[in-house]
Amino acid sequence: MSVEEGGTAHRTGPPPDPVNFYPSKAKLLVMLIPCLFAIGMALQTDGPEGEERFVLAEMSWVNIMAILIALFVAFLLVQMAFDRKPVVALDGQGIHCQRPPIGLIPWSAVIGVGAANATLMRRVLMIAVDPARLDEKARTYVRNSVGLLSLISPSMGKFQRQAKGYPAVHIPISHLSRSPRQIEGLAQAFVLYYVAEED
């Protein structure tokens, strides 16, 4: 895990250029494969002689629910893959995040930034924030989302302890068009430039 905290760096040279991170169609569409397998398995039922066959009329409610859930997840993945809006953007104002729906995290609210592997979300960008400096939308999200995520990953738990009591938001970055390492490096460059100056 790498962590950059406000107060440990200084501004040098011109500010970093604004950067947008878009969803990766290839990564998200690959995630459709498990959904298709789930639908295929839910459609399978046993025939009269133990033969496996696809029979819509003989499906139980459990099979129907499994198919509906898989279709819902597949729909969300396709929608995310073809969304033309940036998922995350970094500029002079702060961190703009569409998924999760945080909105703007101004640099004045950022306490520290790190990255870690999470069991379910793979690689995440972790941002310790001061809720008092967030707008109402972001503050509400932070209040409702902070909880058990830090227990999923030791690295996330360590970052939470280093955050000096401030809550942390977690932004999944594995499904974006740039590599997690590139995203982490760019985020740290912005923190090095903007965050220390705010303290």
Buried (B, 14 or more C-beta within 10 A) or exposed (E): BEBBBBEEBEEEEEEBEEBBBBBBBEBBBEBBEEBEEBBEEBBEBEEEEEEEEEEEEEBEEEBEEBBEBBEEBBEEBBEBBEBEEBBBBBBEBBBBBBBEEBBBBBBBBBBBBBBBBBEEBEBBBBBBBBBEBBEEEBBBBBEEBBEEBBEBBEBBBBBBEBBEEBBBBBBBBBBBBBEBEBBBEBBBBBBBBBBBBBE
